[in-house]
Amino acid sequence: MANVLWLQGGACSGNTMSFLNAEEPSVCDLITDFNINVLWHPSLGLELGDSLKKLLRDCINGTVPVDILVFEGSVVNAPNGTGEWNRFADRPMKDWLSDLSKVAKFVVAVGDCATYGGIPAMEPNPSQSEGLQFLKRQKGGFLGPDYLSQAGFPVINIPGCPAHPDWITQILVAVATGRLDDITLDEFHRPETFFKSFTQTGCTRNIHFAYKASTSDFGQRKGCLFYDLGCRGPMTHSSCNRILWNRVSSKTRAGMPCLGCTEPEFPFHDLKPGTVFQTQTVMGVPRELPTGINRKDYALLTIVAKDSTPKWAEEDIFTV
C-alpha cells in the first residue's frame, strides 16, 4: 500500500478539481485497484484540528510513512520569508512542507503554481511565491536545486493550469507500482510521456496551420488559432490533443487558443492588454515561432503556403 499525503499552498484548488474528475484511472480506481491510501487531502481528508496536526506530526517522525507527498499551489514565503501569509494547522505551510519533504519517499508537484510558481509568482510577486524546485525557468525553488526525495528522485513536476486529471492519476499509479524508473523526466522534471510532444500534436487544426489559414474569432471550428489569436500550441509541451480532456475535447478543438500553461513562462507577457489573445508580429511574421523554425525560412514558407491554399481549407469540415 502506498500512502499519499496531499497538501495545498497558495492555490485556487483548480488541480484538486481536476484530480477529482480523473477517469483513467479515477480517484476511486487509485484506492480500489492500485492500493493507494489517501492519508489526507484538502477535499477528501476526514481529520480536522488536533487530529490533523497529530497525523502530520506522525508523518514527520516516521510513525506514518509518506510514500508520495503531493503539493498543489505555490510555496508562499511572505512576509519577509516567514510564510505567515499561508498558515495551516497552526504553522506556516512552508514549514510543514520543509519537514515532510525530508521524509517523503517521492514528492510530486501538481499544477503550474507548485512546479514553477505560476500566476502568484508574477512580478512583483508580493506573496514571495515560488515552486517546489523551480521559480519559472530557474532551477532551485523552495527545496533547492539539489533536493532529492528519500527514493533519490527530484520533485516530479506535473504542470498545467490546471494539470490534466489523467496526468496526475497515471503518475501516481506509476510511482505507487514502482514503475517510475520507466519514465524519463525532462529538464523541468516533467514526465516525457506527457510533455515530450507539443500541444499541436493531434490538433484538428493542423491542416489550417500548414496552409496558414487563420481565424480571428473564438469558438470557430475552422482556421488556425496561431496566426491571430496568440495560440501557443506549436511551442508548448503537453499532450492535451493526444489525451483529451474529459475524453472528449481540448481548448484548440473547442476554438480557444492554447495559453502555454505547462511552460515555465506562463502566464506570458505579464497579462498586458492586447497580448494574451493576440499574436505579436514583426512585419507580419509571428514574433514567437514554433520551436526549431528559422525566421527567414518561415517567412518564405508562409508565402508559398498561402499561395497554394486549397479552397476546402477555408470550409467548415465539421458538418452534421
Secondary structure, DSSP 8 states (H G I E B T S, - for coil): -EEEEEEE-B--SHHHHHHHT--TT-HHHHHHTS-EEEEE-TTT----HHHHHHHHHHHHTTSS--SEEEEESBEE--STT--TTSEETTEEHHHHHHHHHHH-SEEEEESHHHHH-TGGGSTT-TT-EE-SSEETTEE-TTT-TT---TTS---EEE--TT--HHHHHHHHHHHHTT-GGGS-B-TTS-BHHHHSSBTTTT-TTHHHHHTT-B--STT-SSSBSTTTS---GGG-B--TTTS-BTTTB-TTTTT-----TTSTT-SGGGG-TTTSSS--EETTEESS--TT--HHHHHHHHHHHHHT--GGGGS-----
